[in-house]
């Protein structure tokens, strides 16, 4: 699954994770910490939507 930040367009791909920020490949979006923030703009998880 892929999720997109509605504020800046940064994409979180579960199969890739976010290794630069300590999130391993395969980490599901719902398993990200509640305080997860977009690495580009700082938006919270509530600002992300599932990509089509």
Backbone bond lengths (Angstrom), bond angles and torsions (degrees), N, CA, C in turn:
res aa  C-N    CA-C-N  psi(-1)  N-CA   C-N-CA  omega(-1)  CA-C   N-CA-C  phi
1 X - - - 1.451 - - 1.528 109.84 -
2 X 1.292 115.15 150.39 1.455 121.60 178.59 1.522 108.35 -126.73
3 X 1.311 115.79 139.32 1.465 122.14 179.92 1.518 108.97 -125.83
4 X 1.340 115.86 142.07 1.459 121.49 -175.01 1.528 109.56 -119.80
5 X 1.333 115.79 134.44 1.462 121.06 174.43 1.524 107.66 -72.30
6 X 1.317 116.52 122.83 1.461 120.54 -178.24 1.523 112.38 -70.96
7 X 1.317 118.07 -19.16 1.455 120.72 -177.74 1.522 113.09 -84.17
8 X 1.344 117.46 -38.99 1.468 118.52 -174.87 1.524 113.94 -127.48
9 X 1.332 118.17 -11.51 1.449 120.57 177.90 1.521 115.65 90.43
10 X 1.350 118.19 1.09 1.470 120.28 177.97 1.527 108.30 -62.90
11 X 1.331 115.94 141.62 1.462 121.35 -175.56 1.523 110.89 -112.62
12 X 1.342 115.15 132.16 1.466 121.26 172.79 1.521 107.46 -105.73
13 X 1.322 116.12 118.32 1.463 122.78 178.84 1.524 107.55 -107.17
14 X 1.339 116.59 117.27 1.467 120.37 -177.32 1.523 112.39 -58.11
15 X 1.332 117.99 -32.88 1.464 120.08 -177.75 1.526 112.02 -72.15
16 X 1.335 116.78 -21.00 1.463 121.73 -179.41 1.527 111.18 -101.82
17 X 1.330 116.53 -34.26 1.462 120.95 -174.56 1.520 109.53 72.78
18 X 1.326 115.52 -153.07 1.468 121.87 177.12 1.517 107.16 -142.37
19 X 1.363 115.99 71.08 1.462 120.14 -173.26 1.528 113.97 -57.16
20 X 1.332 117.39 -31.00 1.464 119.99 179.22 1.523 112.01 -63.37
21 X 1.333 116.09 -22.72 1.465 120.70 -179.55 1.522 112.18 -115.46
22 X 1.344 116.61 20.48 1.459 121.48 172.58 1.514 115.55 80.98
23 X 1.335 118.09 17.20 1.461 120.63 179.06 1.526 107.94 -106.35
24 X 1.327 115.40 116.60 1.459 121.43 -174.49 1.520 112.21 -70.57
25 X 1.327 116.33 151.30 1.461 121.95 173.00 1.517 109.08 -56.99
26 X 1.327 116.20 141.25 1.459 120.98 -179.88 1.514 113.73 91.96
27 X 1.339 118.12 -3.26 1.468 120.81 179.22 1.524 109.08 -76.30
28 X 1.333 115.61 119.46 1.458 120.83 179.98 1.531 109.90 -69.35
29 X 1.331 115.54 148.20 1.465 120.34 -178.50 1.524 110.74 -56.80
30 X 1.336 116.78 -43.02 1.469 119.49 -178.24 1.529 112.23 -66.83
31 X 1.340 116.99 -17.65 1.463 120.68 179.03 1.530 113.11 -91.02
32 X 1.338 116.84 -3.39 1.462 119.24 175.91 1.522 108.72 -66.27
33 X 1.328 118.28 150.69 1.462 120.12 179.56 1.531 110.80 -58.77
34 X 1.323 116.72 150.31 1.467 120.99 179.98 1.528 111.50 -59.72
35 X 1.330 117.06 -27.46 1.466 119.73 -178.84 1.542 111.99 -92.24
36 X 1.349 116.64 14.29 1.456 120.25 177.29 1.525 109.20 -57.66
37 X 1.326 115.53 137.78 1.465 120.89 178.01 1.522 109.15 -131.93
38 X 1.311 115.50 146.35 1.456 121.39 176.68 1.524 108.77 -56.60
39 X 1.336 117.80 127.79 1.461 119.87 -178.42 1.531 114.20 -66.83
40 X 1.327 117.49 -17.82 1.466 119.54 179.31 1.521 113.28 -90.10
41 X 1.348 116.62 -46.95 1.463 118.57 -173.08 1.522 114.35 -118.23
42 X 1.335 117.46 -8.52 1.461 120.22 177.16 1.523 114.96 84.97
43 X 1.325 117.82 5.84 1.471 121.09 179.56 1.524 110.36 -66.63
44 X 1.315 116.67 148.70 1.458 122.16 179.36 1.519 112.80 -80.26
45 X 1.339 115.39 174.90 1.465 120.89 -178.10 1.523 112.79 -56.98
46 X 1.334 116.68 -29.46 1.460 120.10 -178.21 1.528 112.50 -66.49
47 X 1.331 117.62 -14.49 1.461 121.94 179.55 1.528 113.15 -89.94
48 X 1.315 117.09 2.57 1.462 121.93 -179.14 1.521 110.60 -102.02
49 X 1.329 114.99 143.49 1.454 120.89 173.92 1.522 108.90 -128.18
50 X 1.323 114.97 153.93 1.463 120.47 178.77 1.524 108.93 -68.48
51 X 1.317 116.00 133.14 1.466 120.59 179.47 1.526 109.45 -73.98
52 X 1.313 115.62 150.12 1.464 122.17 -179.95 1.514 111.14 -69.69
